[in-house]
Amino acid sequence: GIGDHIEAEKDRLLNVFMEFGADISQKIRARGYWADYIDPCSGLPMLTLNCNKVYSEVDGMECLLNYRAYNAGFCKILTHPKWGS
């Protein structure tokens, strides 16, 4: 969908995610563990400030969930094992 209401909802959900990520990471760190969360807009970690490595969701899905990915020009297309691409 396109429109101001769609953009407003995407911004709202981004803010909800960022607040959740900050909150849960703080709680994990308070227990003495390492935690961070990824900014979905940039792919960069939010708490590890000296890191400039962008997290690739596609690479994560391939590595952690054994999803297959195919190149489509400059993009990759994931293939879900049940639902396809």
HTML snippet that shows the backbone in 3Dmol.js (N, CA, C, O; Angstrom):
<script src="https://3Dmol.org/build/3Dmol-min.js"></script>
<div id="view" style="width:600px;height:400px;position:relative"></div>
<script>
const pdb = `
ATOM      1  N   GLY A   1       0.789  -1.172   0.000  1.00  0.00           N
ATOM      2  CA  GLY A   1       0.000   0.000   0.000  1.00  0.00           C
ATOM      3  C   GLY A   1       0.845   1.255   0.000  1.00  0.00           C
ATOM      4  O   GLY A   1       1.989   1.270   0.455  1.00  0.00           O
ATOM      5  N   ILE A   2       0.254   2.286  -0.515  1.00  0.00           N
ATOM      6  CA  ILE A   2       0.916   3.583  -0.611  1.00  0.00           C
ATOM      7  C   ILE A   2       0.020   4.617   0.039  1.00  0.00           C
ATOM      8  O   ILE A   2      -1.206   4.529  -0.024  1.00  0.00           O
ATOM      9  N   GLY A   3       0.641   5.586   0.656  1.00  0.00           N
ATOM     10  CA  GLY A   3      -0.126   6.684   1.225  1.00  0.00           C
ATOM     11  C   GLY A   3       0.448   7.101   2.568  1.00  0.00           C
ATOM     12  O   GLY A   3       1.242   6.388   3.181  1.00  0.00           O
ATOM     13  N   ASP A   4       0.021   8.275   3.004  1.00  0.00           N
ATOM     14  CA  ASP A   4       0.513   8.822   4.268  1.00  0.00           C
ATOM     15  C   ASP A   4       0.172   7.929   5.451  1.00  0.00           C
ATOM     16  O   ASP A   4       0.977   7.791   6.371  1.00  0.00           O
ATOM     17  N   HIS A   5      -1.015   7.319   5.441  1.00  0.00           N
ATOM     18  CA  HIS A   5      -1.405   6.454   6.557  1.00  0.00           C
ATOM     19  C   HIS A   5      -0.512   5.209   6.616  1.00  0.00           C
ATOM     20  O   HIS A   5      -0.228   4.708   7.704  1.00  0.00           O
ATOM     21  N   ILE A   6      -0.072   4.711   5.476  1.00  0.00           N
ATOM     22  CA  ILE A   6       0.829   3.553   5.450  1.00  0.00           C
ATOM     23  C   ILE A   6       2.194   3.955   6.005  1.00  0.00           C
ATOM     24  O   ILE A   6       2.779   3.226   6.806  1.00  0.00           O
ATOM     25  N   GLU A   7       2.698   5.106   5.583  1.00  0.00           N
ATOM     26  CA  GLU A   7       3.994   5.583   6.074  1.00  0.00           C
ATOM     27  C   GLU A   7       3.943   5.847   7.581  1.00  0.00           C
ATOM     28  O   GLU A   7       4.902   5.554   8.295  1.00  0.00           O
ATOM     29  N   ALA A   8       2.842   6.392   8.058  1.00  0.00           N
ATOM     30  CA  ALA A   8       2.691   6.657   9.496  1.00  0.00           C
ATOM     31  C   ALA A   8       2.692   5.347  10.278  1.00  0.00           C
ATOM     32  O   ALA A   8       3.293   5.265  11.349  1.00  0.00           O
ATOM     33  N   GLU A   9       2.024   4.320   9.749  1.00  0.00           N
ATOM     34  CA  GLU A   9       1.997   3.023  10.430  1.00  0.00           C
ATOM     35  C   GLU A   9       3.376   2.377  10.430  1.00  0.00           C
ATOM     36  O   GLU A   9       3.776   1.784  11.433  1.00  0.00           O
ATOM     37  N   LYS A  10       4.104   2.479   9.333  1.00  0.00           N
ATOM     38  CA  LYS A  10       5.462   1.934   9.288  1.00  0.00           C
ATOM     39  C   LYS A  10       6.361   2.643  10.299  1.00  0.00           C
ATOM     40  O   LYS A  10       7.170   2.002  10.971  1.00  0.00           O
ATOM     41  N   ASP A  11       6.221   3.968  10.409  1.00  0.00           N
ATOM     42  CA  ASP A  11       7.005   4.717  11.397  1.00  0.00           C
ATOM     43  C   ASP A  11       6.634   4.302  12.814  1.00  0.00           C
ATOM     44  O   ASP A  11       7.507   4.147  13.668  1.00  0.00           O
ATOM     45  N   ARG A  12       5.345   4.122  13.065  1.00  0.00           N
ATOM     46  CA  ARG A  12       4.889   3.705  14.392  1.00  0.00           C
ATOM     47  C   ARG A  12       5.470   2.336  14.756  1.00  0.00           C
ATOM     48  O   ARG A  12       5.970   2.135  15.862  1.00  0.00           O
ATOM     49  N   LEU A  13       5.396   1.409  13.815  1.00  0.00           N
ATOM     50  CA  LEU A  13       5.911   0.062  14.081  1.00  0.00           C
ATOM     51  C   LEU A  13       7.426   0.062  14.256  1.00  0.00           C
ATOM     52  O   LEU A  13       7.955  -0.699  15.067  1.00  0.00           O
ATOM     53  N   LEU A  14       8.125   0.902  13.508  1.00  0.00           N
ATOM     54  CA  LEU A  14       9.570   1.026  13.697  1.00  0.00           C
ATOM     55  C   LEU A  14       9.870   1.510  15.112  1.00  0.00           C
ATOM     56  O   LEU A  14      10.759   0.975  15.775  1.00  0.00           O
ATOM     57  N   ASN A  15       9.143   2.504  15.571  1.00  0.00           N
ATOM     58  CA  ASN A  15       9.349   3.018  16.931  1.00  0.00           C
ATOM     59  C   ASN A  15       9.038   1.954  17.982  1.00  0.00           C
ATOM     60  O   ASN A  15       9.762   1.833  18.971  1.00  0.00           O
ATOM     61  N   VAL A  16       7.980   1.191  17.780  1.00  0.00           N
ATOM     62  CA  VAL A  16       7.647   0.108  18.714  1.00  0.00           C
ATOM     63  C   VAL A  16       8.791  -0.901  18.765  1.00  0.00           C
ATOM     64  O   VAL A  16       9.201  -1.321  19.847  1.00  0.00           O
ATOM     65  N   PHE A  17       9.304  -1.289  17.608  1.00  0.00           N
ATOM     66  CA  PHE A  17      10.402  -2.249  17.556  1.00  0.00           C
ATOM     67  C   PHE A  17      11.648  -1.697  18.240  1.00  0.00           C
ATOM     68  O   PHE A  17      12.297  -2.408  19.007  1.00  0.00           O
ATOM     69  N   MET A  18      11.988  -0.438  17.971  1.00  0.00           N
ATOM     70  CA  MET A  18      13.200   0.145  18.549  1.00  0.00           C
ATOM     71  C   MET A  18      13.084   0.233  20.073  1.00  0.00           C
ATOM     72  O   MET A  18      14.056  -0.026  20.783  1.00  0.00           O
ATOM     73  N   GLU A  19      11.916   0.592  20.572  1.00  0.00           N
ATOM     74  CA  GLU A  19      11.714   0.633  22.021  1.00  0.00           C
ATOM     75  C   GLU A  19      11.812  -0.763  22.622  1.00  0.00           C
ATOM     76  O   GLU A  19      12.420  -0.941  23.677  1.00  0.00           O
ATOM     77  N   PHE A  20      11.221  -1.756  21.960  1.00  0.00           N
ATOM     78  CA  PHE A  20      11.291  -3.134  22.433  1.00  0.00           C
ATOM     79  C   PHE A  20      12.746  -3.615  22.438  1.00  0.00           C
ATOM     80  O   PHE A  20      13.206  -4.200  23.420  1.00  0.00           O
ATOM     81  N   GLY A  21      13.462  -3.369  21.347  1.00  0.00           N
ATOM     82  CA  GLY A  21      14.864  -3.788  21.256  1.00  0.00           C
ATOM     83  C   GLY A  21      15.713  -3.175  22.353  1.00  0.00           C
ATOM     84  O   GLY A  21      16.520  -3.866  22.976  1.00  0.00           O
ATOM     85  N   ALA A  22      15.538  -1.886  22.594  1.00  0.00           N
ATOM     86  CA  ALA A  22      16.296  -1.209  23.645  1.00  0.00           C
ATOM     87  C   ALA A  22      15.947  -1.773  25.017  1.00  0.00           C
ATOM     88  O   ALA A  22      16.834  -2.006  25.839  1.00  0.00           O
ATOM     89  N   ASP A  23      14.666  -1.992  25.264  1.00  0.00           N
ATOM     90  CA  ASP A  23      14.202  -2.492  26.561  1.00  0.00           C
ATOM     91  C   ASP A  23      14.718  -3.902  26.838  1.00  0.00           C
ATOM     92  O   ASP A  23      15.282  -4.162  27.901  1.00  0.00           O
ATOM     93  N   ILE A  24      14.528  -4.803  25.891  1.00  0.00           N
ATOM     94  CA  ILE A  24      14.939  -6.189  26.125  1.00  0.00           C
ATOM     95  C   ILE A  24      16.459  -6.293  26.204  1.00  0.00           C
ATOM     96  O   ILE A  24      16.983  -7.073  26.999  1.00  0.00           O
ATOM     97  N   SER A  25      17.164  -5.523  25.395  1.00  0.00           N
ATOM     98  CA  SER A  25      18.630  -5.545  25.455  1.00  0.00           C
ATOM     99  C   SER A  25      19.131  -5.043  26.803  1.00  0.00           C
ATOM    100  O   SER A  25      20.079  -5.597  27.362  1.00  0.00           O
ATOM    101  N   GLN A  26      18.500  -3.999  27.325  1.00  0.00           N
ATOM    102  CA  GLN A  26      18.894  -3.468  28.628  1.00  0.00           C
ATOM    103  C   GLN A  26      18.660  -4.506  29.710  1.00  0.00           C
ATOM    104  O   GLN A  26      19.494  -4.660  30.603  1.00  0.00           O
ATOM    105  N   LYS A  27      17.544  -5.223  29.650  1.00  0.00           N
ATOM    106  CA  LYS A  27      17.242  -6.236  30.659  1.00  0.00           C
ATOM    107  C   LYS A  27      18.230  -7.402  30.594  1.00  0.00           C
ATOM    108  O   LYS A  27      18.638  -7.927  31.629  1.00  0.00           O
ATOM    109  N   ILE A  28      18.609  -7.800  29.399  1.00  0.00           N
ATOM    110  CA  ILE A  28      19.584  -8.884  29.244  1.00  0.00           C
ATOM    111  C   ILE A  28      20.947  -8.445  29.745  1.00  0.00           C
ATOM    112  O   ILE A  28      21.627  -9.195  30.445  1.00  0.00           O
ATOM    113  N   ARG A  29      21.349  -7.230  29.389  1.00  0.00           N
ATOM    114  CA  ARG A  29      22.650  -6.708  29.837  1.00  0.00           C
ATOM    115  C   ARG A  29      22.694  -6.549  31.363  1.00  0.00           C
ATOM    116  O   ARG A  29      23.735  -6.756  31.986  1.00  0.00           O
ATOM    117  N   ALA A  30      21.563  -6.182  31.950  1.00  0.00           N
ATOM    118  CA  ALA A  30      21.508  -6.017  33.398  1.00  0.00           C
ATOM    119  C   ALA A  30      21.761  -7.334  34.127  1.00  0.00           C
ATOM    120  O   ALA A  30      22.150  -7.332  35.295  1.00  0.00           O
ATOM    121  N   ARG A  31      21.545  -8.445  33.452  1.00  0.00           N
ATOM    122  CA  ARG A  31      21.807  -9.772  34.025  1.00  0.00           C
ATOM    123  C   ARG A  31      23.222 -10.258  33.715  1.00  0.00           C
ATOM    124  O   ARG A  31      23.582 -11.395  34.023  1.00  0.00           O
ATOM    125  N   GLY A  32      24.016  -9.383  33.103  1.00  0.00           N
ATOM    126  CA  GLY A  32      25.413  -9.712  32.855  1.00  0.00           C
ATOM    127  C   GLY A  32      25.716 -10.364  31.517  1.00  0.00           C
ATOM    128  O   GLY A  32      26.830 -10.836  31.293  1.00  0.00           O
ATOM    129  N   TYR A  33      24.731 -10.394  30.624  1.00  0.00           N
ATOM    130  CA  TYR A  33      24.923 -10.991  29.306  1.00  0.00           C
ATOM    131  C   TYR A  33      25.085  -9.892  28.258  1.00  0.00           C
ATOM    132  O   TYR A  33      24.686  -8.747  28.469  1.00  0.00           O
ATOM    133  N   TRP A  34      25.680 -10.268  27.126  1.00  0.00           N
ATOM    134  CA  TRP A  34      25.782  -9.340  26.006  1.00  0.00           C
ATOM    135  C   TRP A  34      24.474  -9.350  25.242  1.00  0.00           C
ATOM    136  O   TRP A  34      23.863 -10.405  25.075  1.00  0.00           O
ATOM    137  N   ALA A  35      24.042  -8.211  24.782  1.00  0.00           N
ATOM    138  CA  ALA A  35      22.848  -8.120  23.946  1.00  0.00           C
ATOM    139  C   ALA A  35      22.947  -6.885  23.069  1.00  0.00           C
ATOM    140  O   ALA A  35      23.572  -5.890  23.438  1.00  0.00           O
ATOM    141  N   ASP A  36      22.338  -6.961  21.933  1.00  0.00           N
ATOM    142  CA  ASP A  36      22.250  -5.845  20.998  1.00  0.00           C
ATOM    143  C   ASP A  36      21.021  -6.083  20.135  1.00  0.00           C
ATOM    144  O   ASP A  36      20.429  -7.161  20.184  1.00  0.00           O
ATOM    145  N   TYR A  37      20.641  -5.110  19.364  1.00  0.00           N
ATOM    146  CA  TYR A  37      19.555  -5.274  18.408  1.00  0.00           C
ATOM    147  C   TYR A  37      19.910  -4.488  17.155  1.00  0.00           C
ATOM    148  O   TYR A  37      20.704  -3.548  17.199  1.00  0.00           O
ATOM    149  N   ILE A  38      19.318  -4.882  16.049  1.00  0.00           N
ATOM    150  CA  ILE A  38      19.674  -4.327  14.757  1.00  0.00           C
ATOM    151  C   ILE A  38      18.644  -3.291  14.322  1.00  0.00           C
ATOM    152  O   ILE A  38      17.439  -3.534  14.379  1.00  0.00           O
ATOM    153  N   ASP A  39      19.135  -2.140  13.889  1.00  0.00           N
ATOM    154  CA  ASP A  39      18.278  -1.119  13.294  1.00  0.00           C
ATOM    155  C   ASP A  39      17.802  -1.651  11.940  1.00  0.00           C
ATOM    156  O   ASP A  39      18.620  -1.842  11.040  1.00  0.00           O
ATOM    157  N   PRO A  40      16.499  -1.893  11.776  1.00  0.00           N
ATOM    158  CA  PRO A  40      16.029  -2.466  10.519  1.00  0.00           C
ATOM    159  C   PRO A  40      16.216  -1.545   9.313  1.00  0.00           C
ATOM    160  O   PRO A  40      16.191  -2.011   8.175  1.00  0.00           O
ATOM    161  N   CYS A  41      16.399  -0.261   9.544  1.00  0.00           N
ATOM    162  CA  CYS A  41      16.590   0.673   8.422  1.00  0.00           C
ATOM    163  C   CYS A  41      18.011   0.627   7.884  1.00  0.00           C
ATOM    164  O   CYS A  41      18.223   0.705   6.674  1.00  0.00           O
ATOM    165  N   SER A  42      18.990   0.499   8.783  1.00  0.00           N
ATOM    166  CA  SER A  42      20.386   0.534   8.355  1.00  0.00           C
ATOM    167  C   SER A  42      21.056  -0.833   8.372  1.00  0.00           C
ATOM    168  O   SER A  42      22.047  -1.051   7.676  1.00  0.00           O
ATOM    169  N   GLY A  43      20.512  -1.761   9.172  1.00  0.00           N
ATOM    170  CA  GLY A  43      21.152  -3.059   9.331  1.00  0.00           C
ATOM    171  C   GLY A  43      22.307  -3.032  10.315  1.00  0.00           C
ATOM    172  O   GLY A  43      23.021  -4.025  10.454  1.00  0.00           O
ATOM    173  N   LEU A  44      22.503  -1.914  10.999  1.00  0.00           N
ATOM    174  CA  LEU A  44      23.611  -1.768  11.941  1.00  0.00           C
ATOM    175  C   LEU A  44      23.156  -2.020  13.371  1.00  0.00           C
ATOM    176  O   LEU A  44      22.007  -1.752  13.722  1.00  0.00           O
ATOM    177  N   PRO A  45      24.074  -2.541  14.203  1.00  0.00           N
ATOM    178  CA  PRO A  45      23.735  -2.731  15.616  1.00  0.00           C
ATOM    179  C   PRO A  45      23.533  -1.388  16.303  1.00  0.00           C
ATOM    180  O   PRO A  45      24.192  -0.405  15.967  1.00  0.00           O
ATOM    181  N   MET A  46      22.634  -1.353  17.248  1.00  0.00           N
ATOM    182  CA  MET A  46      22.307  -0.104  17.934  1.00  0.00           C
ATOM    183  C   MET A  46      23.175   0.161  19.157  1.00  0.00           C
ATOM    184  O   MET A  46      23.407   1.321  19.499  1.00  0.00           O
ATOM    185  N   LEU A  47      23.655  -0.869  19.816  1.00  0.00           N
ATOM    186  CA  LEU A  47      24.389  -0.665  21.059  1.00  0.00           C
ATOM    187  C   LEU A  47      25.894  -0.854  20.902  1.00  0.00           C
ATOM    188  O   LEU A  47      26.667  -0.301  21.683  1.00  0.00           O
ATOM    189  N   THR A  48      26.313  -1.611  19.923  1.00  0.00           N
ATOM    190  CA  THR A  48      27.733  -1.808  19.659  1.00  0.00           C
ATOM    191  C   THR A  48      28.146  -0.721  18.681  1.00  0.00           C
ATOM    192  O   THR A  48      28.123  -0.915  17.466  1.00  0.00           O
ATOM    193  N   LEU A  49      28.522   0.421  19.229  1.00  0.00           N
ATOM    194  CA  LEU A  49      28.707   1.618  18.420  1.00  0.00           C
ATOM    195  C   LEU A  49      29.956   1.589  17.549  1.00  0.00           C
ATOM    196  O   LEU A  49      30.019   2.312  16.555  1.00  0.00           O
ATOM    197  N   ASN A  50      30.946   0.779  17.889  1.00  0.00           N
ATOM    198  CA  ASN A  50      32.171   0.755  17.098  1.00  0.00           C
ATOM    199  C   ASN A  50      32.118  -0.290  15.982  1.00  0.00           C
ATOM    200  O   ASN A  50      33.156  -0.677  15.444  1.00  0.00           O
ATOM    201  N   CYS A  51      30.938  -0.738  15.641  1.00  0.00           N
ATOM    202  CA  CYS A  51      30.768  -1.757  14.603  1.00  0.00           C
ATOM    203  C   CYS A  51      30.107  -1.131  13.379  1.00  0.00           C
ATOM    204  O   CYS A  51      29.105  -0.426  13.501  1.00  0.00           O
ATOM    205  N   ASN A  52      30.671  -1.390  12.201  1.00  0.00           N
ATOM    206  CA  ASN A  52      30.062  -0.888  10.978  1.00  0.00           C
ATOM    207  C   ASN A  52      29.668  -2.032  10.043  1.00  0.00           C
ATOM    208  O   ASN A  52      29.476  -1.818   8.846  1.00  0.00           O
ATOM    209  N   LYS A  53      29.548  -3.235  10.584  1.00  0.00           N
ATOM    210  CA  LYS A  53      29.156  -4.408   9.809  1.00  0.00           C
ATOM    211  C   LYS A  53      27.635  -4.452   9.715  1.00  0.00           C
ATOM    212  O   LYS A  53      26.940  -4.489  10.731  1.00  0.00           O
ATOM    213  N   VAL A  54      27.130  -4.447   8.497  1.00  0.00           N
ATOM    214  CA  VAL A  54      25.686  -4.480   8.269  1.00  0.00           C
ATOM    215  C   VAL A  54      25.202  -5.923   8.345  1.00  0.00           C
ATOM    216  O   VAL A  54      25.771  -6.813   7.713  1.00  0.00           O
ATOM    217  N   TYR A  55      24.150  -6.147   9.122  1.00  0.00           N
ATOM    218  CA  TYR A  55      23.544  -7.472   9.237  1.00  0.00           C
ATOM    219  C   TYR A  55      22.650  -7.708   8.028  1.00  0.00           C
ATOM    220  O   TYR A  55      21.807  -6.876   7.695  1.00  0.00           O
ATOM    221  N   SER A  56      22.841  -8.837   7.380  1.00  0.00           N
ATOM    222  CA  SER A  56      22.019  -9.210   6.240  1.00  0.00           C
ATOM    223  C   SER A  56      20.974 -10.220   6.687  1.00  0.00           C
ATOM    224  O   SER A  56      21.315 -11.334   7.083  1.00  0.00           O
ATOM    225  N   GLU A  57      19.708  -9.839   6.626  1.00  0.00           N
ATOM    226  CA  GLU A  57      18.640 -10.764   7.004  1.00  0.00           C
ATOM    227  C   GLU A  57      18.625 -11.979   6.089  1.00  0.00           C
ATOM    228  O   GLU A  57      18.337 -13.089   6.536  1.00  0.00           O
ATOM    229  N   VAL A  58      18.931 -11.780   4.818  1.00  0.00           N
ATOM    230  CA  VAL A  58      18.940 -12.898   3.885  1.00  0.00           C
ATOM    231  C   VAL A  58      20.032 -13.888   4.273  1.00  0.00           C
ATOM    232  O   VAL A  58      19.787 -15.094   4.313  1.00  0.00           O
ATOM    233  N   ASP A  59      21.229 -13.394   4.558  1.00  0.00           N
ATOM    234  CA  ASP A  59      22.309 -14.287   4.981  1.00  0.00           C
ATOM    235  C   ASP A  59      21.948 -15.006   6.277  1.00  0.00           C
ATOM    236  O   ASP A  59      22.256 -16.186   6.440  1.00  0.00           O
ATOM    237  N   GLY A  60      21.298 -14.296   7.198  1.00  0.00           N
ATOM    238  CA  GLY A  60      20.873 -14.912   8.449  1.00  0.00           C
ATOM    239  C   GLY A  60      19.872 -16.032   8.224  1.00  0.00           C
ATOM    240  O   GLY A  60      19.967 -17.089   8.848  1.00  0.00           O
ATOM    241  N   MET A  61      18.915 -15.806   7.339  1.00  0.00           N
ATOM    242  CA  MET A  61      17.919 -16.836   7.039  1.00  0.00           C
ATOM    243  C   MET A  61      18.565 -18.047   6.365  1.00  0.00           C
ATOM    244  O   MET A  61      18.193 -19.188   6.637  1.00  0.00           O
ATOM    245  N   GLU A  62      19.528 -17.790   5.490  1.00  0.00           N
ATOM    246  CA  GLU A  62      20.226 -18.902   4.831  1.00  0.00           C
ATOM    247  C   GLU A  62      21.010 -19.718   5.854  1.00  0.00           C
ATOM    248  O   GLU A  62      20.955 -20.948   5.854  1.00  0.00           O
ATOM    249  N   CYS A  63      21.733 -19.030   6.716  1.00  0.00           N
ATOM    250  CA  CYS A  63      22.622 -19.697   7.676  1.00  0.00           C
ATOM    251  C   CYS A  63      21.853 -20.364   8.814  1.00  0.00           C
ATOM    252  O   CYS A  63      22.116 -21.520   9.146  1.00  0.00           O
ATOM    253  N   LEU A  64      20.917 -19.651   9.405  1.00  0.00           N
ATOM    254  CA  LEU A  64      20.249 -20.137  10.609  1.00  0.00           C
ATOM    255  C   LEU A  64      19.052 -21.040  10.334  1.00  0.00           C
ATOM    256  O   LEU A  64      18.762 -21.944  11.117  1.00  0.00           O
ATOM    257  N   LEU A  65      18.360 -20.798   9.226  1.00  0.00           N
ATOM    258  CA  LEU A  65      17.139 -21.552   8.945  1.00  0.00           C
ATOM    259  C   LEU A  65      17.245 -22.435   7.704  1.00  0.00           C
ATOM    260  O   LEU A  65      16.291 -23.122   7.338  1.00  0.00           O
ATOM    261  N   ASN A  66      18.406 -22.413   7.063  1.00  0.00           N
ATOM    262  CA  ASN A  66      18.641 -23.206   5.847  1.00  0.00           C
ATOM    263  C   ASN A  66      17.671 -22.862   4.710  1.00  0.00           C
ATOM    264  O   ASN A  66      17.328 -23.724   3.901  1.00  0.00           O
ATOM    265  N   TYR A  67      17.230 -21.600   4.654  1.00  0.00           N
ATOM    266  CA  TYR A  67      16.420 -21.157   3.513  1.00  0.00           C
ATOM    267  C   TYR A  67      17.349 -21.023   2.311  1.00  0.00           C
ATOM    268  O   TYR A  67      18.538 -20.743   2.464  1.00  0.00           O
ATOM    269  N   ARG A  68      16.807 -21.222   1.136  1.00  0.00           N
ATOM    270  CA  ARG A  68      17.583 -21.033  -0.094  1.00  0.00           C
ATOM    271  C   ARG A  68      17.336 -19.624  -0.598  1.00  0.00           C
ATOM    272  O   ARG A  68      16.235 -19.087  -0.471  1.00  0.00           O
ATOM    273  N   ALA A  69      18.381 -19.028  -1.176  1.00  0.00           N
ATOM    274  CA  ALA A  69      18.255 -17.698  -1.757  1.00  0.00           C
ATOM    275  C   ALA A  69      18.808 -17.722  -3.176  1.00  0.00           C
ATOM    276  O   ALA A  69      19.758 -18.440  -3.485  1.00  0.00           O
ATOM    277  N   TYR A  70      18.188 -16.918  -4.022  1.00  0.00           N
ATOM    278  CA  TYR A  70      18.599 -16.816  -5.413  1.00  0.00           C
ATOM    279  C   TYR A  70      18.892 -15.364  -5.744  1.00  0.00           C
ATOM    280  O   TYR A  70      18.205 -14.462  -5.265  1.00  0.00           O
ATOM    281  N   ASN A  71      19.909 -15.139  -6.560  1.00  0.00           N
ATOM    282  CA  ASN A  71      20.240 -13.790  -6.981  1.00  0.00           C
ATOM    283  C   ASN A  71      19.268 -13.320  -8.046  1.00  0.00           C
ATOM    284  O   ASN A  71      18.924 -14.055  -8.972  1.00  0.00           O
ATOM    285  N   ALA A  72      18.832 -12.071  -7.891  1.00  0.00           N
ATOM    286  CA  ALA A  72      17.971 -11.422  -8.879  1.00  0.00           C
ATOM    287  C   ALA A  72      18.539 -10.026  -9.110  1.00  0.00           C
ATOM    288  O   ALA A  72      18.040  -9.041  -8.566  1.00  0.00           O
ATOM    289  N   GLY A  73      19.575  -9.956  -9.913  1.00  0.00           N
ATOM    290  CA  GLY A  73      20.258  -8.677 -10.100  1.00  0.00           C
ATOM    291  C   GLY A  73      21.014  -8.325  -8.837  1.00  0.00           C
ATOM    292  O   GLY A  73      21.857  -9.095  -8.378  1.00  0.00           O
ATOM    293  N   PHE A  74      20.718  -7.163  -8.271  1.00  0.00           N
ATOM    294  CA  PHE A  74      21.394  -6.717  -7.056  1.00  0.00           C
ATOM    295  C   PHE A  74      20.661  -7.163  -5.786  1.00  0.00           C
ATOM    296  O   PHE A  74      21.056  -6.805  -4.676  1.00  0.00           O
ATOM    297  N   CYS A  75      19.606  -7.934  -5.955  1.00  0.00           N
ATOM    298  CA  CYS A  75      18.815  -8.394  -4.811  1.00  0.00           C
ATOM    299  C   CYS A  75      18.909  -9.906  -4.692  1.00  0.00           C
ATOM    300  O   CYS A  75      19.283 -10.603  -5.636  1.00  0.00           O
ATOM    301  N   LYS A  76      18.561 -10.393  -3.514  1.00  0.00           N
ATOM    302  CA  LYS A  76      18.418 -11.824  -3.301  1.00  0.00           C
ATOM    303  C   LYS A  76      16.968 -12.121  -2.977  1.00  0.00           C
ATOM    304  O   LYS A  76      16.299 -11.337  -2.303  1.00  0.00           O
ATOM    305  N   ILE A  77      16.492 -13.245  -3.454  1.00  0.00           N
ATOM    306  CA  ILE A  77      15.127 -13.682  -3.183  1.00  0.00           C
ATOM    307  C   ILE A  77      15.205 -14.937  -2.327  1.00  0.00           C
ATOM    308  O   ILE A  77      15.819 -15.931  -2.714  1.00  0.00           O
ATOM    309  N   LEU A  78      14.573 -14.878  -1.159  1.00  0.00           N
ATOM    310  CA  LEU A  78      14.508 -16.048  -0.294  1.00  0.00           C
ATOM    311  C   LEU A  78      13.382 -16.965  -0.737  1.00  0.00           C
ATOM    312  O   LEU A  78      12.333 -16.515  -1.199  1.00  0.00           O
ATOM    313  N   THR A  79      13.618 -18.237  -0.589  1.00  0.00           N
ATOM    314  CA  THR A  79      12.573 -19.232  -0.860  1.00  0.00           C
ATOM    315  C   THR A  79      12.218 -19.910   0.451  1.00  0.00           C
ATOM    316  O   THR A  79      13.039 -20.611   1.044  1.00  0.00           O
ATOM    317  N   HIS A  80      10.991 -19.696   0.896  1.00  0.00           N
ATOM    318  CA  HIS A  80      10.502 -20.319   2.120  1.00  0.00           C
ATOM    319  C   HIS A  80      10.266 -21.800   1.821  1.00  0.00           C
ATOM    320  O   HIS A  80       9.720 -22.138   0.770  1.00  0.00           O
ATOM    321  N   PRO A  81      10.671 -22.683   2.732  1.00  0.00           N
ATOM    322  CA  PRO A  81      10.535 -24.117   2.453  1.00  0.00           C
ATOM    323  C   PRO A  81       9.085 -24.577   2.268  1.00  0.00           C
ATOM    324  O   PRO A  81       8.847 -25.581   1.596  1.00  0.00           O
ATOM    325  N   LYS A  82       8.129 -23.874   2.839  1.00  0.00           N
ATOM    326  CA  LYS A  82       6.729 -24.267   2.724  1.00  0.00           C
ATOM    327  C   LYS A  82       5.964 -23.420   1.710  1.00  0.00           C
ATOM    328  O   LYS A  82       5.155 -23.947   0.947  1.00  0.00           O
ATOM    329  N   TRP A  83       6.221 -22.095   1.698  1.00  0.00           N
ATOM    330  CA  TRP A  83       5.422 -21.182   0.900  1.00  0.00           C
ATOM    331  C   TRP A  83       6.108 -20.736  -0.393  1.00  0.00           C
ATOM    332  O   TRP A  83       5.474 -20.063  -1.205  1.00  0.00           O
ATOM    333  N   GLY A  84       7.359 -21.079  -0.610  1.00  0.00           N
ATOM    334  CA  GLY A  84       8.064 -20.668  -1.814  1.00  0.00           C
ATOM    335  C   GLY A  84       8.539 -19.238  -1.726  1.00  0.00           C
ATOM    336  O   GLY A  84       8.756 -18.712  -0.635  1.00  0.00           O
ATOM    337  N   SER A  85       8.702 -18.597  -2.901  1.00  0.00           N
ATOM    338  CA  SER A  85       9.229 -17.222  -2.925  1.00  0.00           C
ATOM    339  C   SER A  85       8.130 -16.207  -3.145  1.00  0.00           C
ATOM    340  O   SER A  85       8.399 -15.007  -3.192  1.00  0.00           O
TER     341      SER A  85
END
`;
const viewer = $3Dmol.createViewer("view");
viewer.addModel(pdb, "pdb");
viewer.setStyle({}, {cartoon: {color: "spectrum"}});
viewer.zoomTo();
viewer.render();
</script>
